[in-house]
Amino acid sequence: MAGSLSYVSITLLVLLLTACESDQSSATQTLVLPERLATPHVTDQMQVAGLALVLRDEGGGCRLQVGKTEPQLWLKPMAPCYFIKSPGSAQAQVYRHDKTTSVVAVVGTPVKGNRCGQEVQGVVIKGGVVTPSAYVMQGSVHCVDHGLQNFQYELFAR
């Protein structure tokens, strides 16, 4: 009985080793990235305070372009990224912090769901100068069409 058990064990071991042997030619093939990642494209755009803001998916990163100026700004959320819209509207939500400062929010780092993400970063527009907020909301899922509360925009404006 022990002899037949050893024979079965050795046979199974040989079968497993031959089944696991990989084809060496497939290991040297190059990985082809999907075209979506290779080609930068616009994911959202809006006008605020007389400025054209454009969000672009560039290699999986979220890039903000202000007008036609360079350099463009990299944002923390991963692409695709979108401007948060006012609830029930197709217009981007703009928070007026004071007379000279406006804040818009960008959602990215996608999760399941339609245009939802787990990171939101503010874009502060003050006197024609656009800067990404230092604060980034993380840990909750936010969707484009649900808007944000004023206190959340205040966190971005700091």
DRENZAZA-995114 format. One line per 8 residues: number of its first residue (from 1); for each residue x, y, z of N, C-alpha, C, O. Coordinates in pm, whole numbers, plus 50000, padded with zeros to 5 digits. Layout:
<atoms>
NUM> X Y Z X Y Z X Y Z X Y Z; ...
</atoms>
This chain:
<atoms>
1> 50083 49881 50000 50000 50000 50000 50087 50125 50000 50059 50220 49927; 50194 50125 50082 50282 50241 50087 50352 50261 49955 50377 50375 49915; 50385 50152 49885 50452 50160 49755 50361 50221 49650 50405 50304 49570; 50234 50180 49649 50141 50234 49549 50110 50381 49579 50086 50459 49486; 50109 50419 49707 50087 50557 49745 50204 50644 49699 50183 50756 49652; 50327 50595 49713 50445 50667 49667 50443 50682 49516 50476 50788 49464; 50402 50575 49445 50395 50580 49299 50294 50685 49255 50322 50762 49163; 50177 50691 49318 50073 50789 49285 50124 50930 49315 50101 51022 49237
9> 50193 50947 49428 50246 51079 49465 50349 51127 49364 50347 51244 49325; 50438 51039 49322 50542 51077 49225 50478 51109 49090 50519 51204 49023; 50379 51030 49050 50311 51054 48923 50241 51189 48924 50249 51264 48826; 50172 51221 49033 50105 51350 49044 50206 51465 49042 50181 51569 48980; 50318 51448 49109 50422 51550 49112 50477 51576 48973 50496 51691 48933; 50502 51470 48898 50553 51484 48760 50449 51556 48673 50485 51644 48595; 50323 51521 48686 50216 51584 48608 50206 51734 48641 50192 51817 48552; 50213 51766 48769 50206 51906 48809 50324 51987 48756 50306 52100 48710
17> 50442 51931 48763 50561 52001 48715 50555 52023 48564 50595 52130 48517; 50508 51926 48490 50500 51945 48345 50386 52040 48309 50398 52112 48210; 50279 52041 48385 50168 52132 48358 50205 52276 48391 50157 52369 48326; 50291 52296 48490 50330 52430 48531 50444 52487 48447 50475 52606 48458; 50506 52405 48365 50617 52452 48282 50562 52555 48183 50471 52525 48107; 50618 52673 48185 50565 52781 48101 50639 52788 47969 50753 52742 47956; 50572 52846 47873 50632 52869 47743 50722 52992 47754 50673 53101 47784; 50851 52977 47732 50947 53085 47750 50925 53199 47651 50961 53313 47681
25> 50869 53172 47535 50851 53278 47435 50747 53380 47480 50758 53498 47445; 50647 53338 47559 50546 53433 47605 50601 53524 47715 50548 53633 47736; 50705 53481 47785 50761 53563 47894 50837 53683 47840 50858 53779 47914; 50880 53680 47716 50958 53789 47660 50875 53888 47580 50929 53984 47526; 50744 53867 47572 50658 53959 47497 50641 54088 47575 50638 54087 47698; 50630 54200 47502 50610 54329 47567 50463 54348 47597 50376 54301 47524; 50437 54417 47705 50301 54446 47747 50251 54567 47669 50317 54671 47668; 50137 54555 47605 50079 54664 47529 49976 54734 47617 49881 54672 47664
33> 49997 54864 47640 49903 54941 47721 49780 54976 47640 49789 54996 47518; 49664 54984 47704 49544 55027 47633 49563 55167 47577 49634 55249 47635; 49499 55193 47465 49515 55322 47398 49467 55438 47485 49519 55548 47474; 49367 55414 47571 49315 55519 47658 49425 55581 47742 49425 55703 47763; 49517 55500 47791 49624 55552 47875 49733 55621 47793 49802 55710 47843; 49747 55581 47668 49853 55637 47586 49816 55771 47523 49904 55849 47488; 49687 55798 47508 49643 55919 47439 49577 56015 47537 49470 55985 47589; 49639 56130 47565 49574 56229 47652 49442 56277 47591 49432 56297 47470
41> 49341 56294 47675 49213 56344 47625 49140 56423 47734 49166 56405 47853; 49050 56510 47690 48973 56595 47780 48864 56513 47846 48791 56439 47779; 48852 56525 47980 48745 56456 48052 48636 56552 48097 48521 56511 48115; 48670 56682 48116 48570 56780 48158 48626 56920 48133 48747 56939 48122; 48536 57018 48124 48578 57157 48107 48471 57250 48158 48353 57213 48166; 48512 57373 48194 48418 57472 48247 48478 57611 48236 48597 57626 48208; 48394 57712 48257 48436 57852 48264 48407 57903 48405 48298 57880 48458; 48504 57971 48465 48483 58031 48596 48573 58154 48608 48689 58151 48569
49> 48519 58261 48660 48593 58386 48682 48666 58431 48554 48777 58483 48560; 48601 58410 48440 48660 58451 48313 48770 58360 48262 48837 58394 48165; 48791 58246 48326 48897 58153 48285 48837 58022 48235 48737 57973 48287; 48900 57966 48132 48861 57834 48082 48945 57729 48154 49068 57732 48146; 48879 57636 48224 48948 57528 48294 48917 57397 48221 48802 57367 48192; 49022 57321 48193 49007 57194 48121 49078 57085 48200 49194 57100 48238; 49007 56974 48224 49066 56857 48289 49101 56755 48182 49021 56727 48093; 49222 56699 48193 49271 56604 48095 49317 56476 48165 49376 56480 48273
57> 49291 56364 48101 49344 56235 48144 49473 56215 48067 49472 56195 47945; 49584 56220 48138 49715 56201 48074 49788 56087 48143 49846 56103 48251; 49784 55972 48080 49853 55856 48135 49797 55810 48268 49871 55754 48349; 49670 55833 48291 49608 55794 48417 49615 55901 48524 49558 55885 48632; 49684 56013 48495 49691 56126 48588 49592 56233 48548 49550 56240 48432; 49554 56316 48643 49457 56423 48619 49534 56555 48607 49601 56598 48701; 49523 56618 48492 49597 56741 48465 49498 56853 48438 49402 56837 48362; 49522 56969 48501 49437 57087 48485 49507 57187 48394 49621 57225 48418
65> 49436 57228 48291 49488 57331 48202 49402 57455 48220 49279 57448 48218; 49468 57569 48238 49400 57697 48255 49420 57776 48127 49531 57818 48096; 49311 57797 48052 49324 57864 47923 49420 57787 47835 49415 57664 47827; 49507 57861 47768 49605 57795 47682 49746 57812 47738 49845 57795 47667; 49753 57846 47867 49882 57874 47928 49953 57747 47969 49891 57643 47992; 50081 57756 47979 50166 57650 48033 50230 57706 48159 50242 57829 48167; 50271 57633 48255 50256 57488 48259 50118 57448 48309 50049 57526 48375; 50080 57329 48276 49955 57273 48327 49982 57219 48467 50095 57189 48502
73> 49876 57208 48546 49890 57165 48685 49845 57021 48702 49739 56982 48653; 49926 56941 48771 49886 56805 48806 49803 56810 48933 49839 56879 49029; 49693 56738 48935 49609 56727 49054 49630 56590 49117 49675 56496 49051; 49597 56580 49245 49618 56456 49320 49525 56342 49276 49573 56230 49260; 49393 56366 49257 49307 56255 49215 49352 56197 49081 49397 56269 48993; 49338 56066 49067 49374 56000 48943 49260 56012 48842 49143 56029 48880; 49295 56004 48715 49198 56016 48607 49116 55888 48593 49159 55782 48638; 49000 55897 48533 48940 56020 48483 48890 56107 48598 48845 56056 48701
81> 48898 56237 48578 48854 56331 48682 48754 56429 48621 48756 56457 48501; 48667 56481 48707 48557 56566 48661 48534 56678 48762 48566 56664 48880; 48478 56789 48715 48436 56895 48805 48307 56852 48872 48219 56795 48808; 48295 56879 49003 48172 56851 49076 48064 56944 49023 48087 57064 49008; 47946 56889 48996 47833 56966 48944 47737 57003 49056 47731 56935 49159; 47664 57112 49036 47556 57147 49129 47450 57039 49120 47418 56994 49010; 47394 56996 49234 47291 56892 49229 47175 56931 49137 47123 57042 49146; 47136 56839 49050 47026 56864 48958 47061 56954 48841 46971 57001 48771
89> 47187 56980 48819 47229 57072 48713 47348 57014 48637 47422 56930 48689; 47364 57059 48514 47480 57017 48435 47596 57116 48454 47705 57094 48401; 47571 57223 48530 47673 57325 48552 47763 57286 48668 47719 57230 48768; 47892 57319 48653 47986 57293 48762 47951 57380 48882 47907 57495 48866; 47970 57326 49000 47940 57397 49123 48057 57491 49155 48172 57448 49163; 48028 57619 49174 48130 57719 49205 48097 57778 49342 47987 57830 49363; 48192 57769 49433 48174 57825 49568 48245 57959 49575 48364 57968 49543; 48174 58063 49616 48233 58196 49633 48281 58210 49776 48202 58229 49868
97> 48411 58200 49795 48469 58209 49929 48463 58353 49980 48425 58377 50095; 48498 58447 49895 48484 58590 49925 48475 58664 49791 48458 58600 49687; 48487 58797 49793 48468 58873 49670 48571 58842 49562 48542 58857 49443; 48689 58797 49601 48794 58774 49502 48833 58628 49484 48916 58595 49399; 48773 58540 49564 48814 58399 49560 48696 58307 49531 48592 58314 49597; 48714 58220 49431 48617 58116 49399 48686 57981 49411 48807 57970 49394; 48607 57879 49441 48661 57743 49454 48571 57648 49376 48449 57652 49388; 48634 57561 49296 48563 57451 49232 48630 57322 49282 48743 57325 49331
105> 48558 57211 49269 48611 57084 49319 48623 56984 49205 48540 56981 49114; 48727 56902 49212 48753 56799 49111 48751 56663 49180 48821 56641 49279; 48670 56572 49127 48662 56436 49181 48733 56342 49086 48721 56353 48964; 48809 56247 49144 48881 56148 49064 48913 56026 49145 48848 56000 49246; 49013 55950 49102 49047 55820 49159 48919 55736 49161 48861 55712 49266; 48876 55691 49041 48744 55632 49023 48720 55505 49105 48811 55427 49133; 48594 55490 49141 48543 55369 49204 48421 55327 49125 48381 55395 49030; 48363 55216 49163 48244 55171 49089 48136 55277 49096 48121 55348 49196
113> 48063 55286 48991 47959 55388 48984 47986 55483 48871 48097 55488 48817; 47886 55558 48836 47896 55649 48723 47959 55780 48765 47897 55859 48837; 48082 55805 48721 48153 55930 48748 48165 55958 48898 48133 56068 48944; 48209 55859 48971 48231 55871 49114 48377 55842 49145 48443 55768 49073; 48428 55902 49253 48567 55880 49289 48587 55890 49439 48497 55932 49512; 48705 55850 49483 48734 55850 49627 48828 55961 49669 48869 55966 49785; 48864 56052 49577 48945 56168 49612 48884 56293 49548 48844 56292 49432; 48879 56401 49627 48830 56529 49577 48931 56636 49617 48972 56645 49733
121> 48970 56717 49519 49064 56825 49544 49002 56955 49495 48935 56958 49392; 49026 57063 49569 48976 57192 49530 49071 57263 49434 49191 57240 49435; 49013 57349 49353 49090 57439 49266 49049 57579 49306 48934 57618 49290; 49145 57656 49358 49118 57790 49411 49155 57893 49304 49266 57893 49252; 49059 57982 49273 49081 58088 49177 49075 58220 49252 48970 58259 49303; 49188 58290 49258 49194 58416 49332 49269 58519 49247 49387 58502 49219; 49199 58623 49208 49261 58728 49128 49319 58679 48996 49422 58728 48952; 49254 58583 48933 49301 58529 48806 49409 58424 48817 49454 58371 48716
129> 49453 58394 48940 49556 58291 48961 49488 58163 49009 49407 58165 49102; 49522 58053 48945 49461 57924 48977 49564 57836 49048 49675 57816 48999; 49524 57783 49166 49613 57693 49240 49533 57574 49294 49419 57590 49339; 49592 57455 49291 49525 57340 49353 49531 57354 49505 49628 57405 49560; 49427 57309 49571 49425 57315 49717 49525 57216 49776 49553 57112 49716; 49578 57250 49891 49667 57158 49962 49586 57043 50022 49635 56932 50035; 49461 57072 50057 49375 56972 50120 49308 56886 50012 49258 56937 49912; 49309 56754 50033 49242 56659 49945 49152 56571 50031 49199 56508 50126
137> 49023 56567 49999 48930 56479 50071 48952 56336 50023 48954 56309 49903; 48967 56245 50119 48989 56104 50087 48908 56018 50182 48872 56062 50291; 48879 55896 50139 48815 55801 50228 48665 55785 50209 48607 55691 50264; 48601 55873 50134 48458 55861 50106 48440 55863 49955 48527 55910 49881; 48328 55812 49910 48296 55816 49767 48211 55939 49739 48109 55962 49804; 48256 56018 49642 48183 56138 49599 48152 56124 49451 48235 56080 49372; 48030 56162 49414 47989 56154 49274 47971 56293 49216 47935 56387 49287; 47996 56305 49088 47993 56433 49017 47862 56508 49039 47863 56628 49066
145> 47750 56438 49028 47619 56503 49028 47563 56535 49166 47454 56590 49175; 47633 56501 49273 47578 56520 49407 47621 56650 49474 47565 56688 49577; 47718 56720 49417 47763 56846 49475 47834 56826 49608 47845 56714 49659; 47880 56938 49664 47945 56937 49796 47879 57042 49884 47806 57128 49835; 47905 57035 50013 47854 57132 50108 47952 57250 50120 48070 57235 50089; 47903 57365 50164 47989 57483 50178 48109 57459 50269 48219 57504 50240; 48088 57387 50380 48200 57364 50472 48311 57284 50405 48428 57300 50439; 48276 57197 50309 48378 57122 50237 48460 57214 50147 48581 57198 50136
153> 48394 57310 50084 48465 57407 50001 48555 57497 50088 48663 57537 50044; 48510 57528 50209 48593 57608 50300 48725 57539 50331 48827 57605 50346; 48722 57405 50341 48846 57330 50366 48945 57347 50251 49066 57354 50273; 48894 57354 50129 48980 57373 50012 49036 57515 50007 49149 57536 49962; 48958 57612 50053 48997 57754 50041 49108 57793 50138 49170 57898 50118; 49135 57715 50240 49237 57750 50341 49376 57754 50285 49471 57782 50357
</atoms>
